[in-house]
Amino acid sequence: MKRYLRRYRGPKNFYVQASKIAVPLAMQQLLGSCMGIVDSLMVSWIGEVTTVGTAAQIDVLCSDVAYGAIGGTGIFAAQFYGAQDDRNLKRTFGLSLVLAFINGLFWMLLALFFGSSILHFYMPDARIVDSGLIYLQIAMLSYLPSSLTFAFSYVYRSIHKTLIPLIISVFAMLANCIMNYLFIFGIGPFPELGIQGAALGTLIAQSLALLIHIFYAYSTHQPFIGTWTEMFSFDPMFLKQILHRISPLIINELMFGFGTTLFIKAFGSLGSHSMEAYYVGQKISDVFFFVVMGISNATAAIIGNTLGSGDVQKAKEQGDYFVGMACMLAVLSIIIIHLFAYPMVAVFALQDDAVIALAVTIVQVFSIKISLRLFIVIIFSTLRAGGDSKMLSFLDSGIMWLVGLPLAFFLVHVMQMTNIALVFLIIQIEQIVRIFIGMRRYRSGSWTVNLTNTVDA
């Protein structure tokens, strides 16, 4: 037994290397989550949590598709960096910028022309739809800079320079907090814009972050920065070989993101009080997902670099070490979130005691989801590092559509369950299914592929 467990305990230098990547990335994720928390907290003071939460579903879709596209190119960026192939590293980053621009523009236009229909689909409440449209008028302009910023952040992860996007994220969060406060409540010479102020604060912060990324990358001559020709000279074979690998990831994130918003559709019929409690619980849980995303990104970067260098056996060993790390952090997450669930909910200006109690319970259920997700992201990131995108898509969006969503709609609309916390707890069965199937795939070792050999130099 001890011999079996020893395979999941890595040497000290592994944890040092993983921490250098994971901690800054986790902190960056935390800051991003805090920006969402600040928005929700301040709009809770003016009674618009449900409005902003519903309107933000478009931003969720935009972010998820960006993660699929840019995270997909990041697989290649990590391996090209490990193989010291600067030429293809620059071309890969250029492709990620193009995909980010297309993604941000698409969701901005969708919000512009179909915003009302989308809001009504998720929450058929006239007041929420009208207020949501006011918010979207400004919020949709942030989709472009946020997608492009993500491209810069992800390439830094691939080349192990994670402190740079962390520092820029700190600045963006501070700018978002200050701008939100000034524009939501009309402090000093600034106009009182309410929920429009929350959207404007986010837009300003995202735009400033993008400008800083561009200035810093060019002024310091980062290895992924080149001339226009070096970054955007995509011959047909280069595009075919990369897009073939990442297209399942893009489709997966689109389906996963849309599926995530469909849970809002299922829960929406339980009433605005249930949704208010859910949105608060979700925002609080987002803060703790920084651990999940930090480990996820560190796994993909480290194993991707190792595969790119051609050391398959070492990549397998590193994957096992990450699994062991996830086990320990999963237990800690459940304990910490349960202990501090009520104080965290109390920060929000919820007026109804029943809503407060429900929000606390939902936060506690989220702790179970987070702990299970820690295992899942290790599997996902390992498969992603080796380009096993089809299996990853099945595990992620496939199981959501086959297990999670049908179960949610069945419980709410057929079984007529009205307790959103209980419904949310039961549908975590999908996480267990993912772990069972995913671990079998992980153990097969079929993901250990050196992708640099599949792209022409």
N, C-alpha and C positions, 0 to 999 in steps of 0.2 A: 504493500500500500504506500509506504513512504517513498519507495522507488518510483511509483506511478505519479505521486504528487510532486516529486522533485523536478519533473519535466516542466512544470508550470511555474517554477521559481527561477528567475533569471539571475545572472551575476550582477554585481553592483554597478558596473559600467553601463549595463543595459538600462537600468533604471535612471541613471544620470542622464544618458542620452535621451531617453523617452521623456524625462521631466523637462529637459531643455526645450523640447518641441511642444509637449502637451500642455505645460503650465501656461506659457504665453498664449497659446491657442485657446485654452480653456478660459483664460482671463479675457481674451478678446470676445469670445462667445458670451461670457458673463456681461461684459459691457454692452454688447448688442441686446441682450435680454433686458438689461437695466434700462436701455432706451425705451423698450416696449413697456416696461414697468412704469417708467416716468410718465409716458403718455397715458396709460390706463389709470394711474394714480391721480393725475391732475384732472383728467376728464371725469373721474369718479366724484370729484369735488363739485362738478357742475351737472352730475347725474346723466352722463352720456357714455357709460361703459359699454352697454349693449350696442349702441350706435357705432362707435368706433371699432368694437370687436367684430361686428358684422361686416363693416366696410373693409376691414383689414384682411378679409378672406382673399381678396384679389392680390394683395401684397404677399400673402402666404403662397399662392400659386406662382407668382412671379419669382419669389425666392427659391421655391422648390425646383422649378425648372432651371433656374440659374445654377443651382447646386448640381443638378444632373449634367448640364452642358459643361460648365466650367470645372466641376469636379472630375468629369470625364477626361477633359484635356489635361487636368492636373495629374492624372495617372501617368500620361506620357511625359509630362514635364518632369515628374519625380524620377522616372527611369532614365530620361535623357540626361538629367543632371547627374545621376549615378554613373552613367556611361561617359560623362564629360563631353557630351555632344552639344556644344553651344549653338550650332547652326539650327538644329531641329528644336532646341529649347526656345529660341526666339520665334521660330515659325509657329510653334505650339501656343505660345503666349499671344501672338497675333491672332490666331484662330479663336482663342478664348475671348479676346476683345470683340471680335466680330459677332460671335454667338451671344455675348452679353448684351451688345447693342441691339441685336435683333430681338432678343427676349424682352428687354425693357421697353422697347418701342411697341412691341405687340401688345403687352398688357396695358400700356398707357392708352393705346387706341381703343382697346376693348373696354376699358373703364370709361373712356370719353363717349363712346357711341352706345354702349349697352349697360352702363352703370346702374340705371334704374331697374332694369330687368334682372340683373344679377343680385342686387340687394333684395328685391322682392322674392326671388327664388329662395334665398336663405331665411329671410324673416319677413313674412307678409304682413307687416305692420306699417301703415302709412306714415306715421310719425318717424319711425326709424329709417324708412326709405328716404324720406325728404331730408332728414338731418344727415344721413349717410352720404347723399349726393353732394351736400354742401362740403363735407369733409373730403370727398373724392376729387372735387374740383382742383384742389391743391395737391393732395396726397399722390395722385397719379403721376405728377411731374417728378416725383422722387424715384420712380421705378428705374429710369435710365441711369442716374448716377449711382444708385445702390447696386445695380447689376454690374456696372463697370468697376466699382470699388471692390466687389467680390472677386473679380478676375485678378486684380492686383493682390488682394489678400491671399488668394489661393496659391498663386505662383510663389509667393514668399514661403509658404508652407512647404512647397515642393523642394525649395533649395535651402531649407532649414534656417531661414532668417525670420523667425517668428516674432522677434521683438519689434520690428518695424511696423507691421500692421497693428500690433498691440498699442504702441504709443499713439498712432493715428486714431485708433478707436477710442482711446482715453480722451483725446481732444474732441472727437465727434460727439461723445456722450456728454461732455461738459457743455459743448455748444448747444446740444439738443435740450438739455435741462434748462439752460438760461433762456434760450429762445422760446421754449414752451411757456415758461413762467411769464415772460414779458408779454407774449402775444395772446395767451389764453385769458389772462386776467387784466390785461391793459395796464401794465405798470409804467408809471412816469409818462413819457411822451408817446409810448406805444399804444396802438388801438386795442380795444378789448374785442378779440375775434372768436372767443369760445373754442369750439372744436376745430374751426378753421386755423386757429392759432397752433393747435397741436400738429396739424398737417404741415403748416408753414415751418415750424421749428424743426421737424424731421427733414423737410426738403433742404433747408439751409445747412443743417448738419451733414447730410449725405453729400451735398454739393461741395462743401468745404473739404470733406475727407477725400473726395475724388481729386480735387485740385492739388491737394498736398501730396497724394500718391504720385500723380503725374510729375510734379516738380521734383520730388525727391528721387524718383526712379531715374529720371534723365540727368539730374545734376550729379548723381553718384555713379552713373554708368553701370547700372545693375546688369548682370549677365544675360537677362532675358530681354533687355532693351537693345534694339538695333535700328538700322535705317528703315525707311518705309518698305523698301524692297526686301530686306532681310526678314521683316516681321510679317509681311502680307503677300509674299510670293508663294501662293498655294498652287502647286501643279496638281492635276487631276488625281494622280496616283496617291499623293500625300493626303489629300482630302478623303479619298475613298478608304484608305487604310485606317485613318483615325476615326472618321465618321462611322465606319462600319462597327467599330468597337464601342463608341460612345452613344450612338443613336438609341440602343436599348436603355441606357441610363437616362437619357432625356425623356423618352417615353415613360419610363418607370416613374421618374419624379413628377411628370405631369399627371399620371394616373394616381400616384400616391398623394400628391397635393390636392387634386380634385376629390379624391376619396376622403382625405382629412376634412375638407370643407363639407362633404356630404354628411359627416357626423354632426356638423352644426345643423344641417337640414333636418336630420333625424331628431336631434335634441330640441330643435326650435319649437316643435309642437308641444313641448312640455311647459311653455310659457316664458315670459320675460324674466321672472324671478329665478327660474332654474338656469336660464342663460347667463344672467348677471353673476350668479354664483360660479358657474362653469368658467366664464371668461376670467374672473378673478383668480380662480384656482389654476387655470392654464397659465396665466402670466407669472404667477409665483413659481410654478413648476418649471417654467422656461429658465429661471435663474439657475436651477439645479441641473438643467440639461447641459450646462457649460462643461460639467465633468464628462458627460457622455461624448460631446462633440470634440473636446480636447483629446480624449483617448482615441476617438475615431480618426481624427486627422493625423495624430502622431503615428497610429498604426499604418495608415495608407502611405505616409511619407517615408517612414523607416523601412517598411517591407518593400515598398516600391523602389527605393534606392538600392536595397539589397538585391532584389530581382534584376534590376538594371545592370548591376555589376556582375551578374551571372552566378551568385552564390545561392542556389536553391535550398540547400540544407539549412543554411543559416536563417533564411526567410521562414522556414517551417518552425525552427526553434523560437524565433522572435514571436511568431504567432501564438505559440503556447504560453510564452511569458505574458503576453497581453491578456490572454484568457484568465490566467491566475490573478493578474492585477484587477481585472473586472470583477472577479468573485469578491475580493476584499472590499472594493469600493461600493459594490451593490449593497452589502450589509450596512456599511456606514451611512449610505444615502437614506435607507429606510428609517434608521434610528434618528438621524438628524432632522429629517423632514417631519416625522411624527412629533418630535419634541417641540418644534417651533411652528407648527401649523397654525395655531390660534394667533400668536403674536404677529405673524406675517399677514394673516387675513385682516387683523385689527387695524393695520396701517391704512387700508382702504376705507373710504367714507361710506360704508354700507349702513343703511338705516334700519333695515328689517332684521330682527334677531333670527328669524327662520332662515333668511338668506345667508347670514353670517355662519350659522351652524352648518348649513349645507356646503358652503364654500370650504370650511375647515375639513369636512369629510372628503370632499373632492380632492383637496390637496393631499390628504393621506392616501387616497387611492392612486393619485399620480405618483406617489413614492414607490408603489409597487411597479407601476409602468416603467419608471426610470430605472429601477434596479434590474428589471428584465431586459430593458433596452441596452444596458451596459454590455450584456453578453452578446446581444444581437449586433451591435455596431462593430464589435471585434470581428465577427464573421463577415459582415458586410464590407468592412474596410479591407480585410484580407482578400476577399474575392475581388473587390474593386482594384486593389493594387496589382493583381495579376490579370485584370481585364476579363474576368468571368462575369460579364455583364448580363447575360441572359438568365443565368441562375439567380443572380442578385435581384433582377427585376421580378422574377417569380416569388422570391422570398419576401420582397418588400411590398410592392403594389399588388401582386397576385394573391397573396394570402389575405391582404386587407379586403380585396373585393370578393374573395371566396369565403372568408370566415368573418372578419370584423364587421363589415358593413351589413351583410345579410342578418347577422346576429343583432346588431343595433336596431335596425328597422323592425325586425321580428319582435324584439322585446318591447319596443315603444308602441308599435301600431297593431300588433296581433295580440301580444300578452297584456297590452294596456298598462305597462308598468309606468309609474309616475315619478319614482325616485331616481333622479338623474345620477346620483352617486352610485346606487346599486347597479344601474344599467351600465355605467362606465366600468365598474368593477368586473362584471361578468364578461364584457367584451375583451378583457385582457387575455382571454383564452387564445386570441390570435398571436400574442407574443410567445406563448408557450409552444404553439405549433411551429413558429419560426425557429425557435431555438432547437427543437428536435430535428427538423429537416436540415437546418443550416449547419449544425454540428456534424451531421453525416457527410455533407458536402465538403466541409472544412477538412475532415479527417481523410477524405479521399485524395487530397493533395493535387487535384486536377487544376487548381488555380495558380500553380507555380509556373508562370509563363514569363519569359523575358520579352517584353513587348518591343524593345528597341530593335530586335531582329526582324520584326514584322513591318517596319517602316523603312522605305528606301532612303538612303542618305542623300 
